[in-house]
Amino acid sequence: MTEKLFTVEQANALLPELMRELEALQETKRRFEREYRRLRELKELSGNGSAVRSDDPFFELEANLEFMQLEARTQIQSIQMKGVQLKDIDIGLIDFPARIRGKDVLLCWRQGEPKIMYYHGLFDGYAGRRPLPEEAE
């Protein structure tokens, strides 16, 4: 592993900032999904012979969607630049590279948990989460 390694204390100290960034990213994703649905509905109406407008009715919505995609990419990069791995935006799953008992692992945090309480092997994923051993806390 060549990436930054976190102690449990360092990971916990980073959580408040990550929580704010994750919530902003989730809001961007919700806005994107809402606007994308709206665009699809307008295109369906337009395709069925209903006149929405004589000019390009989709340009503004499409431009807004592109902007939201850029915004989301920037938010994701900001999270990743801290050395953590964003695993799932919707459930708020973030892994922190670490070493426990001399073995490379990932400290695993899910949105809503008050602190880092779990870890898993590099290839075990969320399903392989185990409680932190006492010496790691």
QUITAZI-V725369 format. One record per run of one state. SS is the DSSP state (alpha for helix, beta for strand, coil for the rest). FROM is the first residue (numbers start at 0). LEN is the number of residues. If there is no record, write none. Layout:
BEGIN
ss = [SS & SS]
from = [FROM & FROM]
len = [LEN & LEN]
END
This chain:
BEGIN
ss = [coil & alpha & coil & alpha & coil & beta & coil & beta & coil & beta & coil & beta & coil & alpha & coil & beta & coil & alpha & coil]
from = [0 & 7 & 47 & 58 & 80 & 83 & 88 & 92 & 100 & 102 & 110 & 117 & 121 & 125 & 128 & 129 & 131 & 133 & 136]
len = [7 & 40 & 11 & 22 & 3 & 5 & 4 & 8 & 2 & 8 & 7 & 4 & 4 & 3 & 1 & 2 & 2 & 3 & 1]
END
